């Protein structure tokens, strides 16, 4: 935990000490499910390293991508749950090797009364998540699917900090709620226009989105 103190500089010193004392640092590999729809939320998670994807999943298995959690972020939904253990309405899955700090909700509940910096952290987290969801809603409501695909790729590239994306057409189709065939056709158009470069290994290189 000492190596990650820089992620929580905005928090009061006693609160940072409590984070270290009350939290458990845990390691996860890529693709591990951290939270399922309907699961009781008993802990608040903080991302120390790596990347976590939050999304909604339909009964048919289709996914709707919501946003990423990056180092220094916490799951907004888990930050306001009380001891009644609210059930999750979203799924959370690791994208890369990920290090998390897990803190029982009973502790974060008490921080709301004890620390002003925790209240500011919670409000700031919800504001960022709200703004990200508005961007996603705007993309769905006002953009064609080809524009939504470009928005999706730009967002992933920016979040991951790389122009090289390891995404399959099936994964993209799930998160944009369409078919793999449609995404394949649109990706081919992006490649023909010089906006991306596609490889047979499934790697997408962003050129000029």
Beta strands, then each sheet from edge to edge (+ up, - down):
strand 1: 24-28
strand 2: 33-35
strand 3: 43-49
strand 4: 52-57
strand 5: 63-69
strand 6: 91-94
strand 7: 98-104
strand 8: 164-166
strand 9: 196-198
strand 10: 203-206
sheet 1: 1+ 7- 3+
sheet 2: 2+ 6- 4+ 5-
sheet 3: 8+ 10- 9+
end
